[in-house]
Amino acid sequence: MKNSIDNYFQIKQHGSTISREIVAGMTTFTTMAYIIVVNPKILETAGIPFGPSMVATIISAFFGTMAMGLYAKRPFAVAPYMGENAFIAFTVVKVMGYSWQTAIGAIFIGGVLFVIFTTTGIRTWMISAIPKNLKNAFVVGIGLFLTFIGLNTTGIVVLGVPGAPTHLGNLSSTSTLLAIGCFFLITLLMGRKISGAIIIGIFATTIAAFFLGIASTPTEFVSMPPSLEPTFLQLDITGSFTWGFISVILTVFILDFLDTMGTLYAVSYRAGLLDEHGDLPEIEKPLLVDAVTTVLASLLGTTTTGVFVESATGIEAGGRTGLTAVTTAMLFLAALFLEPLLTTIPPCAYGPSLIIVGMLMIAPCKDLIVDDISELVPAFLVITLMSFTYNLGTGMTAGFIAYPFMKIVTGKIKEISRGLWVLCFLSALFFITCPH
């Protein structure tokens, strides 16, 4: 049994072990378990019932992550994206006035388009056209984005006022101090090269939070999942085919395309899965998993899915093969019944792991081209706007527009590939049509 698992996932060839892959899968799940509650909570504001939405979130994550492990054989977790869910809930439903059924219909259309683009090779062609300097900028930008999320989640950095949008949090808070302690505990364990440093830090901090009264101990450990009936197959596809809704479909399409592309490259870089050209071999497999899972998610009643950036925590814990994803997927399946227990992990426990991973993802800074202004400006915009706008897609689209512009004004137009022109056009459409 052990040999068959090893052979299927080629664990030894990746310099890993079965136990390390399992720990990595547990680490990934622990850092992204918040999506089980947060995604349905956001969608609840759009009128989608919380219970069924939670089940849809879990099933989507289980299917996508399991497919990523068994088919694509990559250590990546898939779940409904943060950002896209807020766009659907607050912009499409609350501001534009569409029903959530029609909004989910847009997710379905976007997913089908992705399946077509992936199976025909168009998606891979466009990704291969991205310059290496922009790819490195994606990694650094996502790392800083993760760091900011972690700092804000733990209360180390909090929202401020106009003129000073952020400032240092309350460092006398027990929760914040515990988060800082968790950060240094993980770094200490990593410094001593102890396997599973991140998950040890998360669990140790969770236990401490229980004793200090920061987190409530669960009153029950197992519960039956709610019925999926109120959201299953409730999407309104025909209602999405209206002229006024085109901007919504386009925004959903571009956001998913860019988020998945940037995240996929960033976590692949951290896992050492890129080839000598900076590309991910057989990239069409994880892309197809992402596309098919998005279609399934819309049928279940939730929003766009894709590779989660928190996958980097499992990769940092040693995950290199699909067994990491399979482990994460099984934990998502268990979450259908263990939701009362799993959702007790406090932000001060999982937030520091995001800061740690963000710190490690700035490594490509050493490879950035900074002595050529035509390369530096697009990379700079990608890195800064990802974090400062709190939107990965905004940073990427800015980079895709700035790159051709800088090449033109510096007399280097021949360095612009056809695929990059397509990405530039899509990015311009994003800024023109997106309901800001």
Secondary structure, DSSP 8 states (H G I E B T S, - for coil): -HHHHHHHHTTGGGT--HHHHHHHHHHHHHHHTTHHHHHHHHHHTTT--HHHHHHHHHHHHHHHHHHIIIII--S--EEE-TTHHHIIIIIIIIIT---HHHHHHHHHHHHHHHHHHHHTTHHHHHHHTS-HHHHHHHHHHHHHHHHHHHHHHHTSEEEEETTEEEEE--TTSHHHHHHHHHHHHHHHHHHTT-TTHHHHHHHHHHHHHHHHTSS---S-S------STTTTT---SGGG-SGGGHHHHHHHHHHHHHHHHHHHHHHHHHHT---TTS--TTTHHHHHHHHHHHHHHHHHT---EEE-TTHHHHHHTT--SHHHHHHHHHHHHHHHHHHHHHTT--HHHHHHHHHHHHHHTTGGGGG---S-HHHHHHHHHHHHHHHHTT-HHHHHHHHHHHHHHHHHHTT-GGG--HHHHHHHHHHHHHHHHS--
